Amino acid sequence: TRNAASPQDGSRTASEAERTAHRVTYSAIAGGVTGRTALPRWLAIVSGLISIIGGIVVFTLPGVAIVTFVLFGGWILIAIGVATLFSLPPKKGAESATPVETASA
């Protein structure tokens, strides 16, 4: 089968992970339509109840909710920034930037 993301020459460009992600997405959509899902029903019920309780808390205590969202967002931004800095590729020519020790005879 031909992947929608593949170029006209027929070569495959999508990785196996991308294809798996598409399958998972399509199965989630199909599960919502057919009523069959990969996750247990109790997990969806618990998730829904937690969302409802969270919504009630946000409506009743908006000040606490805003402070919590801001603090959580700040920590997430810090974590993303640190992870981005550590995942940068090395600078071109960085290998030659360190001094080379010469052995004395």
PyMOL commands that set and color helices and strands:
alter all, ss='L'
color gray80, all
select helices_A, chain A and resi 16-34+41-60+62-86+94-97
alter helices_A, ss='H'
color red, helices_A
deselect
rebuild
show_as cartoon
